[in-house]
Amino acid sequence: MPGFHHLCVLYAGFRRRMADHVTRDQQVGRIPATLAPSDTALALVALAEGLAAYVLTGVTSATTAREQVLTAVAGLHR
């Protein structure tokens, strides 16, 4: 299934880039070094994707979803 494989590659790349951002913020002391970048990226992406589905199905507003993601990101920073 070529479409599915392409989607998997895109998501893997996105999570890797998010993990790279976490690593960079750890290196400058913005995010605790005790957090695993790949796990942190996975959690943020899962939160954003889950909330996106909730927005699309009318469970919550885009504003609320955005606030939830920004709160999660802010919670990572010291």
Biopython code that builds the backbone (N, CA, C, O; Angstrom):
import numpy as np
from Bio.PDB.StructureBuilder import StructureBuilder

atoms = [
    (1, "MET", "N", (0.849, -1.179, 0.000)),
    (1, "MET", "CA", (0.000, 0.000, 0.000)),
    (1, "MET", "C", (0.895, 1.241, 0.000)),
    (1, "MET", "O", (1.322, 1.683, 1.067)),
    (2, "PRO", "N", (1.183, 1.806, -1.157)),
    (2, "PRO", "CA", (2.119, 2.930, -1.268)),
    (2, "PRO", "C", (1.695, 4.166, -0.481)),
    (2, "PRO", "O", (2.554, 4.824, 0.107)),
    (3, "GLY", "N", (0.439, 4.502, -0.447)),
    (3, "GLY", "CA", (-0.018, 5.680, 0.280)),
    (3, "GLY", "C", (0.254, 5.567, 1.762)),
    (3, "GLY", "O", (0.683, 6.532, 2.394)),
    (4, "PHE", "N", (0.008, 4.393, 2.321)),
    (4, "PHE", "CA", (0.241, 4.172, 3.739)),
    (4, "PHE", "C", (1.730, 4.290, 4.055)),
    (4, "PHE", "O", (2.103, 4.917, 5.047)),
    (5, "HIS", "N", (2.566, 3.704, 3.238)),
    (5, "HIS", "CA", (4.020, 3.775, 3.454)),
    (5, "HIS", "C", (4.489, 5.227, 3.407)),
    (5, "HIS", "O", (5.299, 5.646, 4.234)),
    (6, "HIS", "N", (3.992, 5.980, 2.459)),
    (6, "HIS", "CA", (4.372, 7.390, 2.329)),
    (6, "HIS", "C", (3.978, 8.158, 3.588)),
    (6, "HIS", "O", (4.750, 8.976, 4.088)),
    (7, "LEU", "N", (2.776, 7.892, 4.100)),
    (7, "LEU", "CA", (2.319, 8.547, 5.317)),
    (7, "LEU", "C", (3.208, 8.182, 6.506)),
    (7, "LEU", "O", (3.528, 9.041, 7.327)),
    (8, "CYS", "N", (3.604, 6.923, 6.601)),
    (8, "CYS", "CA", (4.499, 6.482, 7.685)),
    (8, "CYS", "C", (5.841, 7.207, 7.617)),
    (8, "CYS", "O", (6.387, 7.615, 8.642)),
    (9, "VAL", "N", (6.359, 7.361, 6.423)),
    (9, "VAL", "CA", (7.633, 8.063, 6.232)),
    (9, "VAL", "C", (7.497, 9.527, 6.630)),
    (9, "VAL", "O", (8.381, 10.079, 7.284)),
    (10, "LEU", "N", (6.395, 10.157, 6.238)),
    (10, "LEU", "CA", (6.167, 11.564, 6.599)),
    (10, "LEU", "C", (6.086, 11.739, 8.116)),
    (10, "LEU", "O", (6.708, 12.643, 8.673)),
    (11, "TYR", "N", (5.324, 10.882, 8.775)),
    (11, "TYR", "CA", (5.182, 10.989, 10.224)),
    (11, "TYR", "C", (6.499, 10.719, 10.942)),
    (11, "TYR", "O", (6.819, 11.385, 11.927)),
    (12, "ALA", "N", (7.254, 9.756, 10.461)),
    (12, "ALA", "CA", (8.554, 9.463, 11.075)),
    (12, "ALA", "C", (9.475, 10.669, 10.947)),
    (12, "ALA", "O", (10.189, 11.010, 11.890)),
    (13, "GLY", "N", (9.462, 11.309, 9.796)),
    (13, "GLY", "CA", (10.288, 12.498, 9.596)),
    (13, "GLY", "C", (9.849, 13.644, 10.487)),
    (13, "GLY", "O", (10.681, 14.371, 11.030)),
    (14, "PHE", "N", (8.547, 13.805, 10.636)),
    (14, "PHE", "CA", (8.026, 14.872, 11.489)),
    (14, "PHE", "C", (8.418, 14.635, 12.947)),
    (14, "PHE", "O", (8.862, 15.557, 13.631)),
    (15, "ARG", "N", (8.253, 13.398, 13.420)),
    (15, "ARG", "CA", (8.643, 13.091, 14.803)),
    (15, "ARG", "C", (10.143, 13.287, 15.002)),
    (15, "ARG", "O", (10.570, 13.767, 16.053)),
    (16, "ARG", "N", (10.932, 12.928, 14.020)),
    (16, "ARG", "CA", (12.391, 13.104, 14.114)),
    (16, "ARG", "C", (12.744, 14.592, 14.204)),
    (16, "ARG", "O", (13.603, 14.980, 14.995)),
    (17, "ARG", "N", (12.083, 15.422, 13.393)),
    (17, "ARG", "CA", (12.344, 16.861, 13.457)),
    (17, "ARG", "C", (11.912, 17.433, 14.802)),
    (17, "ARG", "O", (12.599, 18.287, 15.362)),
    (18, "MET", "N", (10.790, 16.973, 15.319)),
    (18, "MET", "CA", (10.351, 17.424, 16.645)),
    (18, "MET", "C", (11.366, 17.001, 17.708)),
    (18, "MET", "O", (11.695, 17.784, 18.599)),
    (19, "ALA", "N", (11.856, 15.782, 17.617)),
    (19, "ALA", "CA", (12.866, 15.302, 18.569)),
    (19, "ALA", "C", (14.130, 16.139, 18.461)),
    (19, "ALA", "O", (14.770, 16.419, 19.474)),
    (20, "ASP", "N", (14.499, 16.541, 17.255)),
    (20, "ASP", "CA", (15.671, 17.407, 17.075)),
    (20, "ASP", "C", (15.461, 18.763, 17.755)),
    (20, "ASP", "O", (16.390, 19.314, 18.346)),
    (21, "HIS", "N", (14.255, 19.291, 17.672)),
    (21, "HIS", "CA", (13.949, 20.562, 18.359)),
    (21, "HIS", "C", (14.069, 20.392, 19.869)),
    (21, "HIS", "O", (14.618, 21.254, 20.556)),
    (22, "VAL", "N", (13.555, 19.280, 20.380)),
    (22, "VAL", "CA", (13.661, 19.016, 21.822)),
    (22, "VAL", "C", (15.124, 18.927, 22.221)),
    (22, "VAL", "O", (15.528, 19.506, 23.229)),
    (23, "THR", "N", (15.917, 18.215, 21.447)),
    (23, "THR", "CA", (17.352, 18.070, 21.745)),
    (23, "THR", "C", (18.036, 19.423, 21.769)),
    (23, "THR", "O", (18.819, 19.703, 22.676)),
    (24, "ARG", "N", (17.752, 20.271, 20.781)),
    (24, "ARG", "CA", (18.371, 21.598, 20.746)),
    (24, "ARG", "C", (17.982, 22.418, 21.972)),
    (24, "ARG", "O", (18.821, 23.103, 22.557)),
    (25, "ASP", "N", (16.715, 22.347, 22.357)),
    (25, "ASP", "CA", (16.286, 23.085, 23.547)),
    (25, "ASP", "C", (16.920, 22.501, 24.810)),
    (25, "ASP", "O", (17.177, 23.238, 25.763)),
    (26, "GLN", "N", (17.170, 21.215, 24.835)),
    (26, "GLN", "CA", (17.872, 20.613, 25.976)),
    (26, "GLN", "C", (19.311, 21.111, 26.044)),
    (26, "GLN", "O", (19.829, 21.382, 27.127)),
    (27, "GLN", "N", (19.944, 21.228, 24.905)),
    (27, "GLN", "CA", (21.342, 21.647, 24.865)),
    (27, "GLN", "C", (21.551, 23.060, 25.380)),
    (27, "GLN", "O", (22.628, 23.391, 25.875)),
    (28, "VAL", "N", (20.530, 23.891, 25.267)),
    (28, "VAL", "CA", (20.648, 25.267, 25.761)),
    (28, "VAL", "C", (19.941, 25.447, 27.105)),
    (28, "VAL", "O", (19.808, 26.566, 27.600)),
    (29, "GLY", "N", (19.497, 24.348, 27.683)),
    (29, "GLY", "CA", (18.925, 24.386, 29.017)),
    (29, "GLY", "C", (17.467, 24.788, 29.120)),
    (29, "GLY", "O", (16.993, 25.109, 30.210)),
    (30, "ARG", "N", (16.743, 24.779, 28.007)),
    (30, "ARG", "CA", (15.330, 25.171, 28.043)),
    (30, "ARG", "C", (14.409, 24.021, 28.450)),
    (30, "ARG", "O", (13.352, 24.238, 29.042)),
    (31, "ILE", "N", (14.821, 22.807, 28.126)),
    (31, "ILE", "CA", (14.038, 21.606, 28.434)),
    (31, "ILE", "C", (14.932, 20.689, 29.254)),
    (31, "ILE", "O", (16.112, 20.542, 28.935)),
    (32, "PRO", "N", (14.395, 20.066, 30.308)),
    (32, "PRO", "CA", (15.219, 19.177, 31.132)),
    (32, "PRO", "C", (15.878, 18.065, 30.313)),
    (32, "PRO", "O", (15.247, 17.437, 29.462)),
    (33, "ALA", "N", (17.146, 17.844, 30.590)),
    (33, "ALA", "CA", (17.907, 16.817, 29.876)),
    (33, "ALA", "C", (17.433, 15.411, 30.207)),
    (33, "ALA", "O", (17.784, 14.459, 29.510)),
    (34, "THR", "N", (16.646, 15.271, 31.254)),
    (34, "THR", "CA", (16.171, 13.947, 31.660)),
    (34, "THR", "C", (15.071, 13.406, 30.750)),
    (34, "THR", "O", (14.762, 12.215, 30.798)),
    (35, "LEU", "N", (14.479, 14.262, 29.927)),
    (35, "LEU", "CA", (13.430, 13.815, 29.016)),
    (35, "LEU", "C", (14.041, 13.192, 27.769)),
    (35, "LEU", "O", (15.010, 13.716, 27.219)),
    (36, "ALA", "N", (13.485, 12.094, 27.332)),
    (36, "ALA", "CA", (13.943, 11.455, 26.089)),
    (36, "ALA", "C", (13.332, 12.218, 24.911)),
    (36, "ALA", "O", (12.109, 12.297, 24.796)),
    (37, "PRO", "N", (14.167, 12.777, 24.042)),
    (37, "PRO", "CA", (13.639, 13.570, 22.924)),
    (37, "PRO", "C", (12.636, 12.820, 22.051)),
    (37, "PRO", "O", (11.614, 13.385, 21.662)),
    (38, "SER", "N", (12.916, 11.562, 21.742)),
    (38, "SER", "CA", (12.001, 10.823, 20.864)),
    (38, "SER", "C", (10.659, 10.569, 21.542)),
    (38, "SER", "O", (9.614, 10.649, 20.896)),
    (39, "ASP", "N", (10.678, 10.264, 22.832)),
    (39, "ASP", "CA", (9.419, 10.047, 23.562)),
    (39, "ASP", "C", (8.637, 11.346, 23.705)),
    (39, "ASP", "O", (7.412, 11.364, 23.587)),
    (40, "THR", "N", (9.354, 12.418, 23.958)),
    (40, "THR", "CA", (8.707, 13.724, 24.103)),
    (40, "THR", "C", (8.077, 14.147, 22.787)),
    (40, "THR", "O", (6.948, 14.637, 22.766)),
    (41, "ALA", "N", (8.797, 13.961, 21.695)),
    (41, "ALA", "CA", (8.258, 14.288, 20.372)),
    (41, "ALA", "C", (7.031, 13.436, 20.064)),
    (41, "ALA", "O", (6.036, 13.945, 19.548)),
    (42, "LEU", "N", (7.096, 12.160, 20.375)),
    (42, "LEU", "CA", (5.965, 11.267, 20.126)),
    (42, "LEU", "C", (4.731, 11.741, 20.886)),
    (42, "LEU", "O", (3.631, 11.766, 20.335)),
    (43, "ALA", "N", (4.911, 12.116, 22.142)),
    (43, "ALA", "CA", (3.789, 12.575, 22.957)),
    (43, "ALA", "C", (3.189, 13.867, 22.403)),
    (43, "ALA", "O", (1.967, 14.008, 22.356)),
    (44, "LEU", "N", (4.027, 14.802, 21.989)),
    (44, "LEU", "CA", (3.522, 16.068, 21.449)),
    (44, "LEU", "C", (2.778, 15.857, 20.135)),
    (44, "LEU", "O", (1.717, 16.440, 19.912)),
    (45, "VAL", "N", (3.335, 15.027, 19.276)),
    (45, "VAL", "CA", (2.690, 14.762, 17.987)),
    (45, "VAL", "C", (1.367, 14.034, 18.213)),
    (45, "VAL", "O", (0.368, 14.352, 17.568)),
    (46, "ALA", "N", (1.354, 13.071, 19.113)),
    (46, "ALA", "CA", (0.116, 12.340, 19.393)),
    (46, "ALA", "C", (-0.954, 13.280, 19.955)),
    (46, "ALA", "O", (-2.123, 13.194, 19.576)),
    (47, "LEU", "N", (-0.554, 14.167, 20.849)),
    (47, "LEU", "CA", (-1.499, 15.138, 21.400)),
    (47, "LEU", "C", (-2.070, 16.006, 20.291)),
    (47, "LEU", "O", (-3.286, 16.176, 20.194)),
    (48, "ALA", "N", (-1.206, 16.551, 19.462)),
    (48, "ALA", "CA", (-1.658, 17.428, 18.378)),
    (48, "ALA", "C", (-2.563, 16.686, 17.399)),
    (48, "ALA", "O", (-3.584, 17.222, 16.969)),
    (49, "GLU", "N", (-2.197, 15.468, 17.047)),
    (49, "GLU", "CA", (-3.015, 14.691, 16.100)),
    (49, "GLU", "C", (-4.362, 14.316, 16.703)),
    (49, "GLU", "O", (-5.392, 14.388, 16.032)),
    (50, "GLY", "N", (-4.350, 13.916, 17.964)),
    (50, "GLY", "CA", (-5.606, 13.577, 18.620)),
    (50, "GLY", "C", (-6.533, 14.774, 18.711)),
    (50, "GLY", "O", (-7.731, 14.667, 18.448)),
    (51, "LEU", "N", (-5.973, 15.914, 19.083)),
    (51, "LEU", "CA", (-6.784, 17.122, 19.159)),
    (51, "LEU", "C", (-7.265, 17.569, 17.785)),
    (51, "LEU", "O", (-8.366, 18.105, 17.660)),
    (52, "ALA", "N", (-6.456, 17.355, 16.759)),
    (52, "ALA", "CA", (-6.888, 17.692, 15.399)),
    (52, "ALA", "C", (-8.114, 16.871, 15.016)),
    (52, "ALA", "O", (-9.047, 17.385, 14.399)),
    (53, "ALA", "N", (-8.106, 15.599, 15.383)),
    (53, "ALA", "CA", (-9.276, 14.761, 15.102)),
    (53, "ALA", "C", (-10.493, 15.272, 15.867)),
    (53, "ALA", "O", (-11.604, 15.267, 15.338)),
    (54, "TYR", "N", (-10.292, 15.709, 17.099)),
    (54, "TYR", "CA", (-11.401, 16.248, 17.890)),
    (54, "TYR", "C", (-11.948, 17.534, 17.268)),
    (54, "TYR", "O", (-13.156, 17.767, 17.276)),
    (55, "VAL", "N", (-11.065, 18.355, 16.737)),
    (55, "VAL", "CA", (-11.515, 19.584, 16.077)),
    (55, "VAL", "C", (-12.332, 19.222, 14.838)),
    (55, "VAL", "O", (-13.405, 19.780, 14.612)),
    (56, "LEU", "N", (-11.827, 18.296, 14.046)),
    (56, "LEU", "CA", (-12.511, 17.908, 12.804)),
    (56, "LEU", "C", (-13.866, 17.269, 13.056)),
    (56, "LEU", "O", (-14.768, 17.376, 12.226)),
    (57, "THR", "N", (-14.015, 16.602, 14.200)),
    (57, "THR", "CA", (-15.291, 15.943, 14.499)),
    (57, "THR", "C", (-16.192, 16.789, 15.392)),
    (57, "THR", "O", (-17.264, 16.343, 15.800)),
    (58, "GLY", "N", (-15.754, 18.015, 15.695)),
    (58, "GLY", "CA", (-16.583, 18.933, 16.444)),
    (58, "GLY", "C", (-16.600, 18.733, 17.950)),
    (58, "GLY", "O", (-17.443, 19.304, 18.642)),
    (59, "VAL", "N", (-15.682, 17.931, 18.464)),
    (59, "VAL", "CA", (-15.630, 17.684, 19.908)),
    (59, "VAL", "C", (-15.096, 18.903, 20.648)),
    (59, "VAL", "O", (-15.537, 19.207, 21.757)),
    (60, "THR", "N", (-14.152, 19.596, 20.034)),
    (60, "THR", "CA", (-13.578, 20.787, 20.649)),
    (60, "THR", "C", (-13.269, 21.813, 19.569)),
    (60, "THR", "O", (-13.299, 21.510, 18.377)),
    (61, "SER", "N", (-12.974, 23.014, 20.001)),
    (61, "SER", "CA", (-12.662, 24.075, 19.033)),
    (61, "SER", "C", (-11.170, 24.078, 18.706)),
    (61, "SER", "O", (-10.350, 23.533, 19.446)),
    (62, "ALA", "N", (-10.851, 24.696, 17.598)),
    (62, "ALA", "CA", (-9.444, 24.827, 17.219)),
    (62, "ALA", "C", (-8.692, 25.665, 18.247)),
    (62, "ALA", "O", (-7.521, 25.408, 18.524)),
    (63, "THR", "N", (-9.354, 26.651, 18.806)),
    (63, "THR", "CA", (-8.721, 27.501, 19.817)),
    (63, "THR", "C", (-8.350, 26.691, 21.055)),
    (63, "THR", "O", (-7.245, 26.830, 21.580)),
    (64, "THR", "N", (-9.257, 25.857, 21.517)),
    (64, "THR", "CA", (-8.982, 25.022, 22.682)),
    (64, "THR", "C", (-7.864, 24.029, 22.380)),
    (64, "THR", "O", (-6.980, 23.819, 23.211)),
    (65, "ALA", "N", (-7.898, 23.426, 21.210)),
    (65, "ALA", "CA", (-6.858, 22.468, 20.825)),
    (65, "ALA", "C", (-5.498, 23.154, 20.792)),
    (65, "ALA", "O", (-4.512, 22.616, 21.297)),
    (66, "ARG", "N", (-5.450, 24.323, 20.207)),
    (66, "ARG", "CA", (-4.190, 25.076, 20.133)),
    (66, "ARG", "C", (-3.682, 25.393, 21.538)),
    (66, "ARG", "O", (-2.494, 25.243, 21.820)),
    (67, "GLU", "N", (-4.568, 25.825, 22.403)),
    (67, "GLU", "CA", (-4.166, 26.144, 23.778)),
    (67, "GLU", "C", (-3.611, 24.914, 24.494)),
    (67, "GLU", "O", (-2.648, 25.020, 25.253)),
    (68, "GLN", "N", (-4.207, 23.763, 24.256)),
    (68, "GLN", "CA", (-3.738, 22.528, 24.884)),
    (68, "GLN", "C", (-2.330, 22.164, 24.418)),
    (68, "GLN", "O", (-1.486, 21.768, 25.222)),
    (69, "VAL", "N", (-2.085, 22.300, 23.124)),
    (69, "VAL", "CA", (-0.749, 21.990, 22.595)),
    (69, "VAL", "C", (0.269, 22.994, 23.127)),
    (69, "VAL", "O", (1.360, 22.607, 23.548)),
    (70, "LEU", "N", (-0.077, 24.268, 23.111)),
    (70, "LEU", "CA", (0.858, 25.283, 23.623)),
    (70, "LEU", "C", (1.132, 25.096, 25.110)),
    (70, "LEU", "O", (2.251, 25.337, 25.564)),
    (71, "THR", "N", (0.133, 24.672, 25.874)),
    (71, "THR", "CA", (0.327, 24.401, 27.288)),
    (71, "THR", "C", (1.283, 23.231, 27.488)),
    (71, "THR", "O", (2.142, 23.267, 28.369)),
    (72, "ALA", "N", (1.130, 22.202, 26.672)),
    (72, "ALA", "CA", (2.030, 21.044, 26.764)),
    (72, "ALA", "C", (3.461, 21.430, 26.421)),
    (72, "ALA", "O", (4.398, 20.986, 27.084)),
    (73, "VAL", "N", (3.637, 22.245, 25.403)),
    (73, "VAL", "CA", (4.989, 22.708, 25.022)),
    (73, "VAL", "C", (5.562, 23.584, 26.120)),
    (73, "VAL", "O", (6.730, 23.437, 26.481)),
    (74, "ALA", "N", (4.766, 24.486, 26.654)),
    (74, "ALA", "CA", (5.246, 25.362, 27.724)),
    (74, "ALA", "C", (5.630, 24.552, 28.951)),
    (74, "ALA", "O", (6.570, 24.911, 29.660)),
    (75, "GLY", "N", (4.921, 23.473, 29.207)),
    (75, "GLY", "CA", (5.232, 22.628, 30.346)),
    (75, "GLY", "C", (6.576, 21.940, 30.243)),
    (75, "GLY", "O", (7.143, 21.527, 31.255)),
    (76, "LEU", "N", (7.086, 21.814, 29.046)),
    (76, "LEU", "CA", (8.422, 21.212, 28.854)),
    (76, "LEU", "C", (9.540, 22.168, 29.221)),
    (76, "LEU", "O", (10.606, 21.757, 29.679)),
    (77, "HIS", "N", (9.280, 23.435, 29.015)),
    (77, "HIS", "CA", (10.308, 24.446, 29.221)),
    (77, "HIS", "C", (10.448, 24.812, 30.687)),
    (77, "HIS", "O", (9.476, 24.824, 31.443)),
    (78, "ARG", "N", (11.658, 25.104, 31.060)),
    (78, "ARG", "CA", (11.939, 25.444, 32.464)),
    (78, "ARG", "C", (11.455, 26.824, 32.788)),
    (78, "ARG", "O", (11.606, 27.281, 33.921)),
]
sb = StructureBuilder()
sb.init_structure("model")
sb.init_model(0)
sb.init_chain("A")
sb.init_seg("    ")
for serial, (resi, resn, name, xyz) in enumerate(atoms, 1):
    if name == "N":
        sb.init_residue(resn, " ", resi, " ")
    sb.init_atom(name, np.array(xyz, "f"), 0.0, 1.0, " ", f" {name:<3s}", serial, name[0])
structure = sb.get_structure()
